[in-house]
Amino acid sequence: MTCQSHFCPLMPSRHKKQATRYTGPIKWLQYVFAHGFFSLLQHMPITLSFRFGRGVGWVLWQTMKSRRAVVRRNLEVVNACLAQTHGDVGSSSSDLASPIEDQVLEVFQRAGANLFAGFRFSKLTVDQMDSHLEVEGMQYLAEALKGGKGAIVLLAHMGPWEALNQLPHFIAQSGVEAPLASLFRPLNNAYIDKWMRQQRECKGVQLFSRRDGFHKPVDFLRSGGVLGILADQKIREGPSALYFGVKVPSSPIPGLMHRRSGAAMVAISLETVGLAKWKLIVRPVLIPDSTDTADRLQMTTVTNQALQASLARSPLDGFWLNRRF
């Protein structure tokens, strides 16, 4: 058995208390490195971090052949689905007009650019942020909040998602006052987890994790809050709903939150439109009248199709480095 712990070599890490597994000298050294590196990115000019990220993405593309195969498989599914839906892949997104191998490289480079540049958003002034991030459709979020039951924001892993911590600023610009929160998966390093939480909460974003249970985020929605959910990740168990034409286990959480709170749903896409420039687009999520909101599969299908529509706008901004199909 391979030792997973510095403290108890005879006991597998999964049997140890979380506080022990996620702390210790190795975790502390990881935190010191991560804190220093991400702090550097936060103070680096955003165009430089964008270019640096693309360079790192190119290096990873060169060296991670097995991961390239994963990205290629994901993109083959996306290409096939959008070609069937739109007749011509290029008509849905100029991203997919290039050969598949060029698309794979671009996914690696955009992933690096979006990740590295995204950390800079926490330090940008309002004027600086507005020059790098164009926002469209915020009125749909304002309309969703008029029902007084809060709003669920469906997010895909695309673009510099750290920029979403700036949503309170954009909500305020639209003339709406509403608290913002997001579901957050705790990291397996307690020191990094605490630091990342502080980084996000300093912008006025409340964080809920599985440790908070189901009722706290539902109560937050019922009080009129805006809850962001990254809902496109692969999970082991869940309703098998269509996603880019393939049935995959998918998260039922947005549908469950909607059913319990009555909150309206909107979806957000983040698209690269230039050098260190992105467009954030908010769209309403329409739930057909025929949908049984108590049916997990039906609601998961609704949310999957909303996420698919977001990613279809700029497929190569998606984080396709993990096997999804």
N, C-alpha and C positions, 0 to 999 in steps of 0.2 A: 504493500500500500504506500503510495506516495504521500509524504508528509505535507499537509496543507497549512500547518500552523507552526509558528515559532515557539508557542508556549506549551503545546501538548502533542508531542509527536505520535502518541499512541491512539489519539482520538480523531476521527475524521471531522473536518470542519463543520459538516452539516449537523452534527450532534452537539455542537457547542453553543453556548448562549451567544446571541447576536452581538452583545456588547463586547464579548471577547473576540469573536471572529472579525469584527470590523474595526478593531483598534490594535495598537501595538507598534513597535518600532518600525517594522516594514511599512505598515500603513502610514505612519508618520512621515517617513521618507518619501513615500509616494505623494503625500499631501504637499510637502515642501517643494518638490519638483513641480507638481501641477500648479500650485499657487504662484510660483515664480514665473512659469511659462505663460499661464493665462493672464497674469498681471502685465507681463510684457506685451502680449497681444492687445490688452485693453488700452495701452498707452501708445501703441504703434499707429502711425497714420493708416487709415482704413484702406486706402488704395494699396499701400505696401503689404498689409496683412492679407489682402485679397490676392495679390500676385504671389506672395509667399505660399499661401494655401494652395494655389493652383500648381506651384512647383512641387510641393510635398505630394499632392495628388498624382502628379506625373511619376514621381519616384515610386509611389506605392503601386501604380499601374504597372510599372516595369517589373517590380519584384514580387507582387502577389498574384501569381498566375491562377491559383485556385479561386481566389476572390474575383478575378476577372471572369471566370466561368460562371460564377453566381450572378454577377451583374448582367452578363450576356443573356443568361437564361431568363432573368426578370424582364429585360428589355425585349426579348423575342416575344414574350407573352403580351407586353404592352403594345408593341408594334402590330401584332396580329389583331388584337382587339380593336385598336383605333383604326386600322385599315379596314376592318370589317364594318365598323360603325360609320365611318366617314367616307368609305370608298377609296379615298386616297390619303395615305398617312400624312403627307405634307399639308393637307388641307386642315388638319386639326392642330398641328404644331410644326413649325419650321425645324424644331429640334430633331424630329424623326426623318427629315429628308436626307440625312447623311447616311453613309454605310454603317452597319451595326458596330464594327470595330471602332469607328470614330466616335460613335455614341458612347461606347463603353469607356473610352479614354475621357470623354467629356464629363461623364458621371463622376469619375475619380477626381478630376480637376475641380469641378464645381463643388463637390462635397468638401474638399479641402478649403476652397475659397470661402464657401458659405460658413463653414465651421470656424475658421480663424477670424474672418471679418466680423462674424456675429458677436464675438466677445467685445468688440469695440463699441457696440451700440450702448452698452451700459455707461460709457463715459462721454457720449456725444451730447452736445448742447442741443436745444430744440432746433435752432437754425441749422446746425450741422446735420442733424438727423433728417430734416426735411429735404436737404439737398441730396441725400442718398436713398431715401425711401419715399416713393410716391404711394399715396393711399387712395383707394377708389372703393366706393360702395359702402362707406361707413353708415350711410342713412339706413341701410337694411338692419344693422345692429340696433340703431336707435328705434326703428319700428318694432323690432322684436321685443325690446324692453318695455314698450308701451302697454303690454298686457299685464305688467306688474308681477310676473312670475319668473323673472330673470331670463337669461339667455344662455344657451349652450353653444359654444364655439367649437366646431369640428376642425381639427388641425391634422395635417399630414406632415410626415417628416420630409419637408422640402424647404429649400432656401435657408437663410440664416435664422433658424427659429428662435434664437436668443433675442432677436429683434421684437418678438411678440411681447416681451416684458415692457415694451413701450406702449402697449395698447391703452393704458390709462390716459396717456397724453392725447392719443387720437380720439378716444371716447369723449374726453373733455372738450376737444376741438369741435366735436359734432353737437355740443350743447347738452350732452347727457351726463348726469352724475350717477355712476354705478360702480360699486367695488368690483375688483377683478381678482379671480383666483384660478388656479389650475391644478389638475391632478398631477402628482409628482411621484415618480418611483424612486425611493431612497437608494442612494449609491452604496456599494459594499465597502466603502471606506468612510468611517464616521467623521473624520476630519475634513475630507473634501466635501462630504454631504453637508456638513454644517456651514462651510464657507460658501458653497453654491446656493444654499438656501438664503443666506444673508445677502448675497449678490442680487438675487431675484426679489426678495422681499423689500429691499431698500427702494424699489421702484413702486411700491404699493401693491404688489401681487401677493395674495395669500396663497399658501401651498397646502394641499391636502394629499396625504398618502394613504395607503391601505391601512396603516396603523390608526387612522382617524375613523375608520369604518365607513359605512355607506350613508348614514343619516346626516353627518355634518355637511358634506357638500350639497346634499339635497336641501337641507335647511338654508344653506347659503343661497341657493337658487330661489327658493321660495321667498326669501327676503329681498329679492330684486337684483341679485348679483349676476355677474358674467363669469361663467366657468369654462375654461379652455380644456379640451381633452385631445391629446395626441392619440388618435384612435386607429391608426393604420398599421400598427406593429403586429408582427406575427405572434400568435399565442398558441399554447398547446391544446387548450380546450375552449370551445365556444361554438356558436352556430356556424355551420358551413354555408356561407353566403357568397354569392357571385361577386368577384372583384377582378376587373379586367377580363371577364369571360371565364374565369376559373373559380370553382368553389373552394374556398379556403376557410379554416377556422378563424373567426373574427370576433372582435370585442363587442359584447352586448351592452357595455356600460353606457354609451350615450343614449341608447333606446330606453334603458332602465331609468336613467336620470330624467329623461323626458316624461316617462310615464308617471314617476313619483312626484315630479314637481310641476308638470304642465308647462315647463319652459319651452319657448320657441327655439329653433335651431338655425344657426347660420354656419357657413363654411368659409374658410380663409385659405387662399393660395398665396405663395411667395415666389415671385418669378425674377430671375436675373434678366435685366434689360440693358446692362452695360457694365463698364468697369466700375466695380464697387457701387452699383446702382441696382435697386430692386423695386418691384411694384407689389404692393400688398392689396389684394382684392377680396372684398367681402361679398358673399352671395347668399341669398336666402335659401333655406332647405325646405322644399315643399313636401309635405307628407300627404300622399293621396288619400282621399276620403275613404277608399276601400281598405286602407291599412288597419289591421287590428293591432293597436299599440300594445296590447298585452302579449302579442306573439313575438318572441325574441327574434326568430328568423326574419320575419317581415320587417321589423324595425332595424335589424342589423343590415338587411339588404338596402334599406333607405339610406343609412349612414354610409355604407360602402360606396353606393353610387354617388353620393355627394363628395366623398373623398376622391373617388376616381375622376370626377369632373374637375376637381381642383388640380390634381396631378396631370390631367390631360392637357391643361393649358401650357405647362412647361415640364414635360416628363423628365428631362435630364437634370432638373433641379431636385428630383426625388432622391432619397437616400436608399439606393438599390443595392447596397453592399451586403445586405443580409438576405438570405434565401426567403422569398415571400410566396412563391408558387410551387 
